[in-house]
Amino acid sequence: QSALTQPASVSGSPGQSINISCTGTNSDVGGYNYVSWYQQHPGKAPKIIIYDVTYRPSGVSNRFSGSKSANTASLTISGLQAEDEADYYCSSYAYTSTLVFGTGTKVTVL
Amino acid sequence: QVQLQESGPGLVKPSETLSLTCTVSGYSISSGYYWGWIRQPPGKGLEWIGNIYYSGTTYYNPSLKSRVTISADTSKNQFSLKLISVTAADTAVYYCARVGFVEWSLDYWGQGTLVTASS
């Protein structure tokens, strides 16, 4: 069970849009529409921002959106704000009933 | 409002057993979700440990399966983690979370508790 691959860091200026990729295999990301994304601020527990590839939980800003193509899922943050500076993790349900996380991406707002 | 709270020793000696409990309030663990444990070593990423359904069905990370047991106590609305033969590599913040039954998304998390494996 290998971690999903994410870029270590992504940065952008306020108001810009950024994308974070999450690459797996056809045994996890590519095999199921069960990708979630989490935002984690320093010293805090992760918070879910996307589930089932594209769905936002109630209360999550519509500036966050998700998509998937083949074995790669993506998180887009539009209208980047200072409060978006955090670590972001993807996860996917995987074959043989396991859960795998991504390696994590640090988002910096310039 | 669903709330989860981890509890247990913050220091465990190498080769001994790590034991944590997650107390759930605002939702019955018997009501149709999985309940899971996740850990995060200092400065590193998230690692899934395992899930349990209230009936006792469990799923574990293959890399930890030989050392992990997750159990549930519906009378106390709690679930627990035991990790045997700990080493320094098991030092981490341990989180409990509610897990979606189908999609395994983690929608409610505890605040996390740091467990250090050291003599």
gemmi code that builds the backbone of each chain (N, CA, C; Angstrom):
import gemmi

chains = {
    "A": [
        ("GLN", (0.847, -1.190, 0.000), (0.000, 0.000, 0.000), (0.881, 1.238, 0.000)),
        ("SER", (1.025, 1.889, -1.158), (1.879, 3.061, -1.268), (1.057, 4.326, -1.149)),
        ("ALA", (1.671, 5.359, -0.576), (1.000, 6.649, -0.462), (0.728, 7.223, -1.845)),
        ("LEU", (-0.355, 7.962, -1.951), (-0.656, 8.670, -3.184), (0.337, 9.830, -3.325)),
        ("THR", (0.668, 10.174, -4.550), (1.709, 11.174, -4.793), (1.118, 12.568, -4.977)),
        ("GLN", (1.571, 13.478, -4.153), (1.185, 14.887, -4.254), (2.445, 15.740, -4.383)),
        ("PRO", (2.345, 16.929, -4.984), (3.496, 17.834, -4.978), (3.764, 18.296, -3.554)),
        ("ALA", (5.033, 18.464, -3.211), (5.378, 18.841, -1.845), (4.865, 20.232, -1.499)),
        ("SER", (4.886, 21.125, -2.483), (4.460, 22.492, -2.209), (3.850, 23.125, -3.456)),
        ("VAL", (2.921, 24.020, -3.217), (2.288, 24.826, -4.255), (2.099, 26.220, -3.678)),
        ("SER", (2.322, 27.233, -4.486), (2.135, 28.591, -3.994), (1.365, 29.423, -5.004)),
        ("GLY", (0.778, 30.496, -4.506), (0.043, 31.398, -5.374), (-0.220, 32.708, -4.669)),
        ("SER", (-0.542, 33.704, -5.438), (-0.846, 35.022, -4.883), (-2.328, 35.107, -4.534)),
        ("PRO", (-2.680, 36.000, -3.635), (-4.100, 36.173, -3.302), (-4.930, 36.433, -4.551)),
        ("GLY", (-6.062, 35.750, -4.637), (-6.959, 35.910, -5.766), (-6.709, 34.946, -6.907)),
        ("GLN", (-5.531, 34.349, -6.928), (-5.216, 33.395, -7.993), (-5.873, 32.045, -7.714)),
        ("SER", (-5.802, 31.156, -8.712), (-6.244, 29.769, -8.555), (-5.044, 28.849, -8.565)),
        ("ILE", (-5.087, 27.821, -7.742), (-4.020, 26.827, -7.744), (-4.635, 25.435, -7.823)),
        ("ASN", (-3.834, 24.487, -8.313), (-4.268, 23.099, -8.418), (-3.284, 22.195, -7.693)),
        ("ILE", (-3.823, 21.223, -6.994), (-2.999, 20.231, -6.317), (-3.383, 18.861, -6.879)),
        ("SER", (-2.402, 18.137, -7.357), (-2.669, 16.815, -7.926), (-2.457, 15.709, -6.898)),
        ("CYS", (-3.082, 14.597, -7.151), (-3.024, 13.432, -6.262), (-3.036, 12.207, -7.161)),
        ("THR", (-1.883, 11.581, -7.334), (-1.752, 10.494, -8.298), (-1.638, 9.147, -7.606)),
        ("GLY", (-2.481, 8.242, -8.028), (-2.460, 6.893, -7.481), (-2.398, 5.867, -8.589)),
        ("THR", (-3.153, 4.790, -8.400), (-3.179, 3.702, -9.367), (-4.629, 3.314, -9.657)),
        ("ASN", (-4.796, 2.336, -10.528), (-6.177, 1.898, -10.779), (-6.714, 1.023, -9.666)),
        ("SER", (-5.901, 0.786, -8.617), (-6.384, 0.071, -7.442), (-6.894, 1.016, -6.358)),
        ("ASP", (-6.701, 2.290, -6.551), (-7.218, 3.252, -5.578), (-7.913, 4.411, -6.297)),
        ("VAL", (-7.196, 5.474, -6.583), (-7.827, 6.655, -7.194), (-8.580, 6.303, -8.470)),
        ("GLY", (-7.943, 5.557, -9.346), (-8.552, 5.246, -10.633), (-9.678, 4.226, -10.574)),
        ("GLY", (-9.734, 3.473, -9.477), (-10.708, 2.396, -9.406), (-12.005, 2.748, -8.711)),
        ("TYR", (-12.022, 3.867, -8.004), (-13.187, 4.250, -7.213), (-13.368, 5.758, -7.229)),
        ("ASN", (-14.612, 6.201, -7.113), (-14.878, 7.638, -6.972), (-14.982, 7.997, -5.495)),
        ("TYR", (-13.993, 7.566, -4.752), (-13.985, 7.759, -3.305), (-12.729, 8.512, -2.865)),
        ("VAL", (-12.458, 9.617, -3.552), (-11.338, 10.471, -3.186), (-11.837, 11.606, -2.298)),
        ("SER", (-11.133, 11.845, -1.224), (-11.432, 12.964, -0.328), (-10.212, 13.868, -0.223)),
        ("TRP", (-10.469, 15.098, 0.173), (-9.398, 16.069, 0.404), (-9.569, 16.681, 1.787)),
        ("TYR", (-8.433, 16.921, 2.460), (-8.427, 17.468, 3.801), (-7.493, 18.666, 3.868)),
        ("GLN", (-7.910, 19.638, 4.654), (-7.100, 20.822, 4.933), (-6.630, 20.736, 6.378)),
        ("GLN", (-5.343, 20.981, 6.602), (-4.812, 20.923, 7.962), (-3.960, 22.155, 8.251)),
        ("HIS", (-4.426, 22.956, 9.178), (-3.624, 24.084, 9.652), (-2.686, 23.598, 10.753)),
        ("PRO", (-1.570, 24.305, 10.966), (-0.568, 23.861, 11.947), (-1.162, 23.632, 13.329)),
        ("GLY", (-0.854, 22.469, 13.888), (-1.312, 22.146, 15.228), (-2.775, 21.769, 15.336)),
        ("LYS", (-3.454, 21.658, 14.208), (-4.888, 21.347, 14.210), (-5.154, 20.001, 13.555)),
        ("ALA", (-6.329, 19.458, 13.845), (-6.755, 18.236, 13.178), (-7.141, 18.546, 11.741)),
        ("PRO", (-6.979, 17.586, 10.841), (-7.450, 17.784, 9.466), (-8.946, 18.048, 9.428)),
        ("LYS", (-9.363, 18.766, 8.380), (-10.770, 19.081, 8.162), (-11.128, 18.657, 6.744)),
        ("ILE", (-12.210, 17.938, 6.582), (-12.598, 17.489, 5.252), (-13.128, 18.660, 4.443)),
        ("ILE", (-12.693, 18.764, 3.181), (-13.178, 19.826, 2.305), (-13.798, 19.282, 1.020)),
        ("ILE", (-13.473, 18.072, 0.648), (-14.056, 17.425, -0.538), (-14.206, 15.938, -0.225)),
        ("TYR", (-15.332, 15.334, -0.647), (-15.483, 13.889, -0.569), (-16.101, 13.377, -1.870)),
        ("ASP", (-15.958, 12.108, -2.110), (-16.476, 11.499, -3.348), (-16.048, 12.300, -4.579)),
        ("VAL", (-14.801, 12.674, -4.618), (-14.130, 13.379, -5.723), (-14.539, 14.834, -5.853)),
        ("THR", (-15.861, 15.107, -5.860), (-16.314, 16.446, -6.230), (-17.225, 17.139, -5.219)),
        ("TYR", (-17.651, 16.457, -4.193), (-18.669, 16.997, -3.284), (-18.060, 17.758, -2.110)),
        ("ARG", (-18.666, 18.907, -1.801), (-18.241, 19.715, -0.662), (-19.176, 19.503, 0.509)),
        ("PRO", (-18.650, 19.248, 1.695), (-19.515, 19.193, 2.888), (-20.141, 20.555, 3.140)),
        ("SER", (-21.249, 20.536, 3.837), (-21.905, 21.778, 4.209), (-20.945, 22.684, 4.970)),
        ("GLY", (-20.933, 23.950, 4.589), (-20.094, 24.914, 5.277), (-18.730, 25.137, 4.656)),
        ("VAL", (-18.345, 24.293, 3.721), (-17.051, 24.466, 3.047), (-17.209, 25.432, 1.872)),
        ("SER", (-16.272, 26.340, 1.754), (-16.335, 27.359, 0.718), (-16.389, 26.749, -0.676)),
        ("ASN", (-17.176, 27.367, -1.557), (-17.244, 26.895, -2.948), (-16.007, 27.287, -3.750)),
        ("ARG", (-15.035, 27.895, -3.098), (-13.744, 28.143, -3.755), (-12.931, 26.851, -3.874)),
        ("PHE", (-13.352, 25.832, -3.154), (-12.684, 24.527, -3.234), (-13.491, 23.624, -4.167)),
        ("SER", (-12.802, 23.006, -5.121), (-13.475, 22.077, -6.016), (-12.546, 20.908, -6.333)),
        ("GLY", (-13.163, 19.770, -6.630), (-12.386, 18.569, -6.912), (-12.770, 17.955, -8.241)),
        ("SER", (-11.832, 17.200, -8.792), (-12.072, 16.497, -10.046), (-11.175, 15.275, -10.097)),
        ("LYS", (-11.390, 14.451, -11.117), (-10.555, 13.258, -11.291), (-10.497, 12.879, -12.757)),
        ("SER", (-9.322, 12.439, -13.182), (-9.145, 11.895, -14.514), (-8.202, 10.703, -14.402)),
        ("ALA", (-8.716, 9.561, -14.758), (-7.943, 8.311, -14.680), (-7.414, 8.125, -13.251)),
        ("ASN", (-6.110, 8.024, -13.088), (-5.531, 7.746, -11.776), (-5.109, 8.994, -11.009)),
        ("THR", (-5.506, 10.167, -11.510), (-5.110, 11.408, -10.851), (-6.332, 12.242, -10.465)),
        ("ALA", (-6.398, 12.574, -9.181), (-7.419, 13.489, -8.684), (-6.784, 14.858, -8.498)),
        ("SER", (-7.614, 15.877, -8.513), (-7.098, 17.241, -8.372), (-8.006, 18.065, -7.469)),
        ("LEU", (-7.370, 18.927, -6.709), (-8.070, 19.915, -5.890), (-7.733, 21.283, -6.451)),
        ("THR", (-8.749, 22.081, -6.708), (-8.543, 23.451, -7.160), (-9.015, 24.403, -6.079)),
        ("ILE", (-8.172, 25.356, -5.759), (-8.555, 26.434, -4.853), (-8.579, 27.711, -5.688)),
        ("SER", (-9.758, 28.293, -5.830), (-9.877, 29.517, -6.610), (-9.992, 30.712, -5.673)),
        ("GLY", (-9.616, 31.881, -6.175), (-9.679, 33.079, -5.330), (-8.877, 32.899, -4.055)),
        ("LEU", (-7.638, 32.476, -4.204), (-6.784, 32.128, -3.068), (-6.789, 33.225, -2.001)),
        ("GLN", (-6.937, 32.799, -0.740), (-6.956, 33.724, 0.382), (-5.880, 33.322, 1.396)),
        ("ALA", (-5.503, 34.272, 2.222), (-4.457, 34.022, 3.214), (-4.817, 32.845, 4.122)),
        ("GLU", (-6.089, 32.692, 4.417), (-6.540, 31.610, 5.313), (-6.418, 30.229, 4.670)),
        ("ASP", (-6.166, 30.184, 3.359), (-6.007, 28.904, 2.674), (-4.614, 28.324, 2.861)),
        ("GLU", (-3.708, 29.092, 3.438), (-2.348, 28.605, 3.677), (-2.412, 27.498, 4.718)),
        ("ALA", (-2.056, 26.293, 4.295), (-2.217, 25.101, 5.116), (-1.611, 23.915, 4.375)),
        ("ASP", (-1.637, 22.766, 5.013), (-1.277, 21.519, 4.351), (-2.559, 20.855, 3.840)),
        ("TYR", (-2.458, 20.214, 2.685), (-3.608, 19.554, 2.079), (-3.249, 18.095, 1.773)),
        ("TYR", (-4.170, 17.217, 2.130), (-3.969, 15.785, 1.909), (-5.153, 15.216, 1.136)),
        ("CYS", (-4.849, 14.353, 0.184), (-5.908, 13.577, -0.446), (-5.940, 12.197, 0.208)),
        ("SER", (-7.048, 11.505, 0.025), (-7.137, 10.110, 0.448), (-8.026, 9.383, -0.542)),
        ("SER", (-7.869, 8.078, -0.604), (-8.705, 7.267, -1.474), (-8.963, 5.910, -0.838)),
        ("TYR", (-10.182, 5.459, -0.992), (-10.488, 4.066, -0.687), (-9.693, 3.221, -1.675)),
        ("ALA", (-9.193, 2.095, -1.200), (-8.366, 1.262, -2.061), (-8.836, -0.194, -2.031)),
        ("TYR", (-8.467, -0.897, -3.088), (-8.786, -2.314, -3.218), (-8.342, -3.082, -1.971)),
        ("THR", (-9.080, -4.057, -1.568), (-8.867, -4.859, -0.352), (-9.217, -4.067, 0.907)),
        ("SER", (-10.123, -3.074, 0.725), (-10.685, -2.376, 1.886), (-9.626, -1.753, 2.779)),
        ("THR", (-8.885, -0.857, 2.182), (-7.940, -0.048, 2.941), (-8.115, 1.408, 2.533)),
        ("LEU", (-7.497, 2.279, 3.285), (-7.534, 3.707, 2.989), (-6.109, 4.182, 2.837)),
        ("VAL", (-5.852, 4.925, 1.771), (-4.502, 5.427, 1.560), (-4.545, 6.951, 1.457)),
        ("PHE", (-3.578, 7.601, 2.119), (-3.461, 9.052, 2.082), (-2.406, 9.475, 1.061)),
        ("GLY", (-2.517, 10.723, 0.646), (-1.477, 11.322, -0.163), (-0.315, 11.784, 0.698)),
        ("THR", (0.753, 12.155, 0.032), (1.981, 12.562, 0.719), (1.872, 13.955, 1.330)),
        ("GLY", (0.876, 14.711, 0.920), (0.638, 16.030, 1.494), (1.269, 17.149, 0.677)),
        ("THR", (0.569, 18.278, 0.623), (1.036, 19.456, -0.109), (0.924, 20.689, 0.771)),
        ("LYS", (2.008, 21.418, 0.871), (1.994, 22.671, 1.625), (1.637, 23.800, 0.683)),
        ("VAL", (0.550, 24.485, 0.974), (0.131, 25.626, 0.161), (0.572, 26.913, 0.830)),
        ("THR", (1.288, 27.715, 0.060), (1.764, 29.012, 0.543), (1.084, 30.129, -0.238)),
        ("VAL", (0.546, 31.092, 0.492), (-0.050, 32.264, -0.140), (0.986, 33.383, -0.113)),
        ("LEU", (1.412, 33.787, -1.286), (2.525, 34.736, -1.404), (2.134, 36.143, -0.965)),
    ],
    "B": [
        ("GLN", (-24.240, 17.837, 17.437), (-22.862, 18.060, 17.010), (-22.006, 16.854, 17.414)),
        ("VAL", (-21.434, 16.203, 16.423), (-20.588, 15.040, 16.682), (-19.233, 15.510, 17.205)),
        ("GLN", (-18.807, 14.938, 18.296), (-17.497, 15.266, 18.855), (-16.761, 13.990, 19.224)),
        ("LEU", (-15.457, 13.985, 18.981), (-14.608, 12.849, 19.331), (-13.448, 13.356, 20.176)),
        ("GLN", (-13.053, 12.562, 21.161), (-11.978, 12.956, 22.061), (-11.094, 11.754, 22.364)),
        ("GLU", (-9.817, 11.876, 22.011), (-8.853, 10.827, 22.304), (-8.352, 10.948, 23.744)),
        ("SER", (-8.041, 9.823, 24.353), (-7.465, 9.835, 25.687), (-6.528, 8.639, 25.846)),
        ("GLY", (-5.524, 8.816, 26.699), (-4.566, 7.752, 26.952), (-3.211, 8.314, 27.306)),
        ("PRO", (-2.273, 7.442, 27.669), (-0.932, 7.898, 28.056), (-0.213, 8.616, 26.930)),
        ("GLY", (0.524, 9.651, 27.280), (1.285, 10.385, 26.291), (2.691, 9.849, 26.113)),
        ("LEU", (3.076, 8.911, 26.965), (4.425, 8.349, 26.909), (4.336, 6.833, 27.058)),
        ("VAL", (4.975, 6.143, 26.139), (4.991, 4.675, 26.163), (6.434, 4.225, 25.983)),
        ("LYS", (6.837, 3.235, 26.759), (8.208, 2.730, 26.628), (8.330, 1.814, 25.417)),
        ("PRO", (9.460, 1.846, 24.748), (9.699, 0.915, 23.631), (9.466, -0.526, 24.068)),
        ("SER", (8.884, -1.289, 23.161), (8.508, -2.701, 23.325), (7.196, -2.876, 24.078)),
        ("GLU", (6.655, -1.804, 24.655), (5.396, -1.921, 25.378), (4.205, -1.618, 24.457)),
        ("THR", (3.005, -1.575, 25.051), (1.782, -1.432, 24.272), (1.190, -0.039, 24.397)),
        ("LEU", (0.874, 0.547, 23.267), (0.191, 1.837, 23.208), (-1.310, 1.571, 23.257)),
        ("SER", (-2.003, 2.251, 24.165), (-3.451, 2.077, 24.280), (-4.129, 3.437, 24.314)),
        ("LEU", (-5.065, 3.654, 23.411), (-5.822, 4.894, 23.346), (-7.311, 4.595, 23.236)),
        ("THR", (-8.106, 5.517, 23.755), (-9.555, 5.408, 23.662), (-10.113, 6.665, 23.032)),
        ("CYS", (-11.131, 6.508, 22.223), (-11.835, 7.627, 21.609), (-13.272, 7.623, 22.135)),
        ("THR", (-13.640, 8.710, 22.789), (-15.000, 8.845, 23.308), (-15.800, 9.724, 22.359)),
        ("VAL", (-16.930, 9.210, 21.913), (-17.764, 9.901, 20.946), (-18.990, 10.484, 21.651)),
        ("SER", (-19.299, 11.721, 21.359), (-20.515, 12.349, 21.888), (-21.298, 12.958, 20.742)),
        ("GLY", (-22.603, 13.044, 20.910), (-23.458, 13.629, 19.888), (-23.861, 12.668, 18.785)),
        ("TYR", (-23.413, 11.435, 18.869), (-23.756, 10.425, 17.853), (-23.467, 9.053, 18.431)),
        ("SER", (-24.342, 8.113, 18.169), (-24.121, 6.752, 18.628), (-23.233, 5.992, 17.652)),
        ("ILE", (-22.196, 5.333, 18.163), (-21.296, 4.592, 17.263), (-22.002, 3.381, 16.655)),
        ("SER", (-23.191, 3.060, 17.148), (-23.967, 1.940, 16.609), (-24.834, 2.344, 15.426)),
        ("SER", (-24.724, 3.614, 14.987), (-25.684, 4.135, 14.013), (-25.181, 4.230, 12.575)),
        ("GLY", (-24.297, 3.310, 12.168), (-24.103, 3.209, 10.726), (-22.881, 3.828, 10.117)),
        ("TYR", (-21.886, 4.156, 10.859), (-20.608, 4.609, 10.304), (-19.494, 3.677, 10.779)),
        ("TYR", (-18.372, 3.753, 10.089), (-17.154, 3.182, 10.637), (-16.519, 4.222, 11.558)),
        ("TRP", (-15.603, 3.743, 12.387), (-14.859, 4.608, 13.307), (-13.395, 4.243, 13.168)),
        ("GLY", (-12.552, 5.265, 12.979), (-11.189, 4.971, 12.594), (-10.114, 5.674, 13.406)),
        ("TRP", (-8.894, 5.161, 13.225), (-7.701, 5.751, 13.831), (-6.724, 6.119, 12.712)),
        ("ILE", (-6.117, 7.277, 12.856), (-5.142, 7.818, 11.920), (-4.001, 8.397, 12.768)),
        ("ARG", (-2.782, 8.315, 12.261), (-1.679, 8.921, 13.001), (-0.826, 9.800, 12.106)),
        ("GLN", (-0.066, 10.684, 12.743), (0.776, 11.622, 12.005), (2.064, 11.844, 12.790)),
        ("PRO", (3.170, 11.244, 12.364), (4.462, 11.499, 13.024), (4.800, 12.979, 12.936)),
        ("PRO", (5.542, 13.497, 13.901), (5.877, 14.926, 13.899), (6.492, 15.368, 12.576)),
        ("GLY", (5.904, 16.377, 11.978), (6.416, 16.935, 10.733), (6.174, 16.087, 9.495)),
        ("LYS", (5.390, 15.029, 9.627), (5.162, 14.129, 8.485), (3.683, 14.056, 8.119)),
        ("GLY", (3.367, 13.172, 7.201), (2.022, 13.067, 6.684), (1.129, 12.126, 7.484)),
        ("LEU", (-0.101, 12.010, 7.001), (-1.112, 11.183, 7.658), (-0.970, 9.721, 7.261)),
        ("GLU", (-1.217, 8.841, 8.216), (-1.191, 7.406, 7.964), (-2.453, 6.778, 8.563)),
        ("TRP", (-3.205, 6.071, 7.736), (-4.387, 5.373, 8.220), (-3.954, 4.123, 8.989)),
        ("ILE", (-4.573, 3.928, 10.162), (-4.254, 2.762, 10.982), (-5.315, 1.678, 10.799)),
        ("GLY", (-6.582, 2.056, 10.903), (-7.637, 1.061, 10.754), (-9.004, 1.609, 11.105)),
        ("ASN", (-10.033, 0.830, 10.756), (-11.430, 1.186, 11.010), (-12.127, 0.050, 11.729)),
        ("ILE", (-13.208, 0.386, 12.445), (-14.060, -0.615, 13.046), (-15.520, -0.227, 12.850)),
        ("TYR", (-16.357, -1.234, 12.645), (-17.805, -1.059, 12.667), (-18.283, -1.527, 14.036)),
        ("TYR", (-19.389, -0.995, 14.509), (-19.795, -1.282, 15.896), (-19.975, -2.776, 16.146)),
        ("SER", (-20.297, -3.510, 15.080), (-20.526, -4.947, 15.232), (-19.234, -5.717, 15.463)),
        ("GLY", (-18.097, -5.020, 15.220), (-16.810, -5.670, 15.441), (-15.996, -5.884, 14.184)),
        ("THR", (-16.586, -5.663, 13.029), (-15.820, -5.792, 11.776), (-14.703, -4.768, 11.746)),
        ("THR", (-13.508, -5.234, 11.433), (-12.355, -4.343, 11.416), (-11.597, -4.426, 10.104)),
        ("TYR", (-10.922, -3.347, 9.768), (-10.035, -3.267, 8.613), (-8.772, -2.557, 9.087)),
        ("TYR", (-7.617, -3.108, 8.710), (-6.358, -2.561, 9.186), (-5.405, -2.254, 8.041)),
        ("ASN", (-4.534, -1.287, 8.284), (-3.436, -1.019, 7.377), (-2.531, -2.254, 7.355)),
        ("PRO", (-2.282, -2.803, 6.174), (-1.463, -4.028, 6.116), (-0.098, -3.872, 6.783)),
        ("SER", (0.461, -2.669, 6.751), (1.797, -2.470, 7.327), (1.786, -2.498, 8.853)),
        ("LEU", (0.603, -2.372, 9.456), (0.493, -2.356, 10.918), (-0.323, -3.524, 11.455)),
        ("LYS", (-0.915, -4.279, 10.558), (-1.924, -5.275, 10.932), (-1.464, -6.245, 12.009)),
        ("SER", (-0.192, -6.636, 11.961), (0.294, -7.635, 12.911), (0.402, -7.084, 14.338)),
        ("ARG", (0.346, -5.764, 14.488), (0.543, -5.155, 15.810), (-0.678, -4.413, 16.332)),
        ("VAL", (-1.732, -4.294, 15.522), (-2.860, -3.415, 15.862), (-4.121, -4.206, 16.191)),
        ("THR", (-4.843, -3.714, 17.199), (-6.193, -4.186, 17.479), (-7.070, -2.976, 17.760)),
        ("ILE", (-8.197, -2.892, 17.048), (-9.193, -1.857, 17.310), (-10.457, -2.554, 17.802)),
        ("SER", (-11.025, -2.019, 18.878), (-12.235, -2.596, 19.465), (-13.231, -1.493, 19.771)),
        ("ALA", (-14.487, -1.889, 19.989), (-15.538, -0.919, 20.264), (-16.330, -1.338, 21.495)),
        ("ASP", (-16.751, -0.334, 22.259), (-17.608, -0.557, 23.428), (-18.849, 0.316, 23.246)),
        ("THR", (-19.915, -0.288, 22.726), (-21.103, 0.503, 22.421), (-21.769, 1.037, 23.690)),
        ("SER", (-21.621, 0.339, 24.814), (-22.256, 0.790, 26.052), (-21.665, 2.108, 26.539)),
        ("LYS", (-20.403, 2.327, 26.205), (-19.727, 3.572, 26.594), (-19.603, 4.545, 25.427)),
        ("ASN", (-20.069, 4.130, 24.258), (-19.921, 4.923, 23.028), (-18.456, 5.292, 22.793)),
        ("GLN", (-17.608, 4.282, 22.897), (-16.168, 4.464, 22.735), (-15.603, 3.398, 21.799)),
        ("PHE", (-14.478, 3.715, 21.207), (-13.696, 2.696, 20.520), (-12.230, 2.916, 20.870)),
        ("SER", (-11.448, 1.852, 20.749), (-10.094, 1.879, 21.293), (-9.071, 1.336, 20.302)),
        ("LEU", (-7.832, 1.729, 20.540), (-6.693, 1.302, 19.726), (-5.649, 0.691, 20.638)),
        ("LYS", (-5.138, -0.457, 20.251), (-3.973, -1.043, 20.906), (-2.924, -1.340, 19.858)),
        ("LEU", (-1.713, -0.891, 20.143), (-0.574, -1.115, 19.240), (0.538, -1.715, 20.086)),
        ("ILE", (0.911, -2.942, 19.755), (1.902, -3.641, 20.579), (3.325, -3.404, 20.071)),
        ("SER", (4.274, -3.703, 20.918), (5.693, -3.673, 20.547), (6.095, -2.354, 19.897)),
        ("VAL", (5.792, -1.270, 20.561), (6.054, 0.045, 19.956), (7.551, 0.339, 19.902)),
        ("THR", (7.910, 1.139, 18.911), (9.270, 1.653, 18.772), (9.184, 3.169, 18.610)),
        ("ALA", (10.337, 3.804, 18.510), (10.358, 5.260, 18.327), (9.589, 5.668, 17.074)),
        ("ALA", (9.547, 4.791, 16.089), (8.838, 5.093, 14.841), (7.324, 5.226, 15.029)),
        ("ASP", (6.827, 4.781, 16.168), (5.392, 4.907, 16.452), (5.044, 6.226, 17.141)),
        ("THR", (6.052, 7.046, 17.399), (5.804, 8.371, 17.964), (5.023, 9.216, 16.963)),
        ("ALA", (3.870, 9.719, 17.379), (2.994, 10.428, 16.455), (1.840, 11.075, 17.213)),
        ("VAL", (1.158, 11.983, 16.532), (-0.149, 12.431, 16.986), (-1.160, 11.411, 16.463)),
        ("TYR", (-1.958, 10.877, 17.367), (-2.970, 9.889, 17.005), (-4.340, 10.553, 17.017)),
        ("TYR", (-5.050, 10.407, 15.905), (-6.381, 10.956, 15.759), (-7.412, 9.828, 15.662)),
        ("CYS", (-8.587, 10.073, 16.219), (-9.732, 9.208, 15.914), (-10.693, 10.009, 15.046)),
        ("ALA", (-11.503, 9.303, 14.265), (-12.381, 9.978, 13.317), (-13.585, 9.109, 12.983)),
        ("ARG", (-14.658, 9.775, 12.542), (-15.805, 9.058, 12.004), (-15.576, 8.843, 10.517)),
        ("VAL", (-15.883, 7.641, 10.037), (-15.544, 7.236, 8.674), (-16.813, 6.872, 7.909)),
        ("GLY", (-16.995, 7.477, 6.770), (-18.144, 7.184, 5.929), (-18.221, 5.708, 5.575)),
        ("PHE", (-19.447, 5.159, 5.619), (-19.591, 3.712, 5.480), (-19.245, 3.209, 4.087)),
        ("VAL", (-19.516, 4.026, 3.093), (-19.263, 3.583, 1.709), (-17.956, 4.165, 1.175)),
        ("GLU", (-17.800, 5.469, 1.349), (-16.712, 6.162, 0.668), (-15.476, 6.358, 1.528)),
        ("TRP", (-15.576, 6.009, 2.800), (-14.458, 6.107, 3.732), (-13.874, 7.508, 3.818)),
        ("SER", (-14.710, 8.518, 3.705), (-14.245, 9.872, 3.999), (-14.327, 10.087, 5.504)),
        ("LEU", (-13.473, 10.945, 6.020), (-13.351, 11.159, 7.468), (-13.969, 12.514, 7.788)),
        ("ASP", (-15.227, 12.522, 8.254), (-15.935, 13.791, 8.338), (-15.873, 14.465, 9.702)),
        ("TYR", (-15.608, 13.733, 10.754), (-15.405, 14.329, 12.071), (-14.143, 13.727, 12.669)),
        ("TRP", (-13.309, 14.610, 13.254), (-12.033, 14.199, 13.810), (-11.931, 14.637, 15.271)),
        ("GLY", (-11.197, 13.867, 16.047), (-10.794, 14.331, 17.355), (-9.677, 15.348, 17.224)),
        ("GLN", (-9.297, 15.956, 18.323), (-8.258, 16.983, 18.286), (-6.864, 16.375, 18.162)),
        ("GLY", (-6.750, 15.088, 18.439), (-5.465, 14.413, 18.354), (-4.746, 14.393, 19.687)),
        ("THR", (-3.948, 13.351, 19.888), (-3.147, 13.236, 21.105), (-1.759, 12.743, 20.736)),
        ("LEU", (-0.751, 13.409, 21.261), (0.633, 13.037, 20.973), (1.053, 11.887, 21.871)),
        ("VAL", (1.532, 10.833, 21.247), (2.086, 9.701, 21.984), (3.553, 9.570, 21.606)),
        ("THR", (4.398, 9.603, 22.598), (5.835, 9.485, 22.399), (6.315, 8.132, 22.901)),
        ("ALA", (7.023, 7.418, 22.043), (7.604, 6.137, 22.438), (9.063, 6.375, 22.809)),
        ("SER", (9.327, 6.341, 24.110), (10.674, 6.641, 24.586), (10.857, 6.062, 25.979)),
        ("SER", (12.085, 5.695, 26.275), (12.378, 5.168, 27.601), (12.738, 6.296, 28.558)),
    ],
}
model = gemmi.Model(1)
for chain_id, residues in chains.items():
    chain = gemmi.Chain(chain_id)
    for i, (resn, *xyz) in enumerate(residues, 1):
        res = gemmi.Residue()
        res.name, res.seqid = resn, gemmi.SeqId(i, " ")
        for name, pos in zip(("N", "CA", "C"), xyz):
            atom = gemmi.Atom()
            atom.name, atom.element = name, gemmi.Element(name[0])
            atom.pos, atom.b_iso = gemmi.Position(*pos), 0.0
            res.add_atom(atom)
        chain.add_residue(res)
    model.add_chain(chain)
structure = gemmi.Structure()
structure.add_model(model)
structure.setup_entities()
